[in-house]
């Protein structure tokens, strides 16, 4: 029987979690992105969008709570 490598796992609540593909921080050309850990802190977190990344202007972004869900 062949083993299939999968990123799917069962979390503490019994739900199936599919791990997202790894992030390549070199595409951002940003020293902070290179020092950032891109793995989720918790695999049992919300399954809906709790925050949105909003472009404020051409030089900055803002992380804002999604008040429709929170």
Secondary structure, DSSP 8 states (H G I E B T S, - for coil): -------EEE-TTS-EEE------GGGGT-HHHHHS--S-S-TTS-SS--EEEEEEETTEEEEEE-TTT-
